[in-house]
Amino acid sequence: MSTDYYELLEVERSASNDEIKKAYRIQARRYHPDANPGDPEAEARFKEIATAYEVLSDDQRRSHYDRFGADASSAGDPFGGFSAGGFGDIFEAFFGGGGAQAGGGFGGGRPGRSNGPDLEASVTVSFEEAVFGAQAEVNVRTAVACVTCEATGAAAGTTAETCSHCGGSGQVRQVRQSILGQMVTAAPCPSCRGAGEVIATPCEACKGEGREILEKSYTVDIPAGVDTGSTLRLSGFGAVGLRGGAAGDLYVQVRVQAHDRFERDGNDLFHVLHLPFTQAALGAAIEFETLDGTEDLVIPRGTQSGREFRLRGRGVPSVRGRGRGDLRIQVIVDVPTDLEPEDEEALRQIAARRGEEVAPADRGFFAKIKSAFN
């Protein structure tokens, strides 16, 4: 597989941070183990993508990578504790990632507690809930602080010890020879993996991670006006970081169920109303059921098929809180196909008075016309 981080994320070397983040999310969804069960190549690719994003999303590490390559830039917390706050390696976090020696992420030269990864979840709401807002339950599998060791990762009666290899800095200096002479670079400490400390006696409950994997349920406020594809961000509701690291964010993707009468067009609602030709010709006042309740809809005399009526402010509220769309009702005039004899005679009399030519009452009339052209 490619070791070029830009190629892994399928972005140009000049890509902005937003472009890198967007590309990472696309690639992470594509190769996530949940979407590729039992596929070791997808799993390996997912880890590579996470490492690439960790480096390229941090300006300092990206610059270092652009100059010296991957060997001098690789670092990371297997639980996704990225200094740039990306989604992280969720697979490692949830399915057997680091162990007792797993340290915090290496970001910008600062050892210690890295933030946990952001998480994604989805929620399905009814059409009415999307229009008017609601609350919904969201279930996620996430990392929470270990209660046994109070997120320290150390067994009861013990504490983390300063790493003797790096002196607690989380970094080691490396001297490399280049065409310009000796270059001194900093890399994450291989002993503590950038944490600056080691756990001699890890907590049995969390194996030194300072966190546990649990199923959590959150109540999410669904704002009025959301649509399928809307993303809600819950700050601090993601997975916690290693050994007391802050929690990431939770991104909730919204799906809206279809309605049996209304379609959504931006912030407008749309409905096709079938009218009998008598109401269209003579006019009528009918009760029309909107999402807000019953309203009187006046159909003027001579209403033509295709005419559109508009009920102001009966559509979808703007999710940004500025106004509300309209309800648009398009009329389709239905022509009867099962006239009783007396109704047909009445229509013929009307046509005669209006001087309009119609087919004779003879049921074989159209058959004769058709045979004339055969």
Helices and strands as residue ranges (DSSP letters): H 5-9, H 17-31, H 40-56, H 59-68, H 90-94, E 119-125, H 127-132, E 134-145, E 161-162, E 171-178, E 181-188, E 197-198, E 211-222, E 231-234, G 242-244, E 250-256, E 263-265, E 268-276, H 277-282, E 284-290, E 293-299, E 308-311, E 327-334, H 341-353, H 365-372
